[in-house]
Amino acid sequence: MSRSPADMVISLYDANAADWDALRGQDLMEQPWLDLFLGTMPPGGREVLDLGCGSGTPIAGYLIARDCQVTGVDGAEALVGKALARFPDFDWIVADMRALPPMGRFDGVIAWHSFFHLRPTDQRAMFARFARLCRPGAALMFTSGPAQGEVIGTLAGKPLYHGSLDSAEYRRLLERHGFEVIRHVAEDPTCGGATIWLATKRPESG
C-alpha cells in the first residue's frame, strides 16, 4: 500500500535537502514579519524555538544575527545537518514537531512554512504544545493556508502535502490556549502570498 503524501513530508525534504536549500536561497521577504515577531517578544527575551528550521537560513540566521538564542527543530536530518554546519554554536534537533523531546519554554516560537505540512487533526493538537512552549508574553508566529482544505504541491517532482483549518478555527484555538492575535494577513502580497499569524501568550494564562 502506498503512503499518503501527508505521511511523506519529512522523508521528501530529507531526500531533497540540497535541492530545497538551493531553491530556498537567501532572499528574506519575510524580514518585516520577523521584525514584528522580534518586537512582540518580551523585553529582553532572546530564546527562540524555530519549528521546521530547515537548513537554518535565512530565517534562523536572521534571528541569530539579532542576538537571539535559537533552538532549531526539523524532522529532516539532512537539513538539520546543514543548520549545524552553518551555526555550530546553537542547538539543532532532529525531531517531528508533533513529538518533541522535553524542552523548556521560550520567548518566541516560530513555525514558518512548516506547520502547514501537518494534517488538520495534527494542527489542532499543536496549539496545546505551543502553549506549553511559550512563556507568558511570548510571541508565536506561524503560516497556514488561507482557507480550510488540503492542497498537494510538489518538491522535486514529488507530491508535497499542505493542510489548513479556516481562519475562524485558528482564532478559536489560539484563544482557547491563551493567545491573543496581534496580526493576521491572508495571502500577504508582500510576502509571497503567505498567510501569516502573529500572536502573543497572555500573561494570565502562564
Secondary structure as UniProt FT lines:
FT   HELIX           5..7
FT   HELIX           9..15
FT   HELIX           17..24
FT   TURN            29..30
FT   HELIX           31..40
FT   TURN            43..44
FT   STRAND          47..51
FT   TURN            54..55
FT   TURN            57..58
FT   HELIX           59..65
FT   TURN            66..67
FT   STRAND          69..74
FT   HELIX           77..86
FT   TURN            88..89
FT   STRAND          91..94
FT   TURN            97..98
FT   STRAND          106..111
FT   TURN            112..113
FT   HELIX           115..117
FT   HELIX           120..133
FT   STRAND          134..144
FT   STRAND          149..155
FT   TURN            156..157
FT   STRAND          158..164
FT   HELIX           167..176
FT   TURN            177..178
FT   STRAND          179..188
FT   HELIX           189..191
FT   TURN            192..193
FT   STRAND          194..201
FT   HELIX           203..205
//
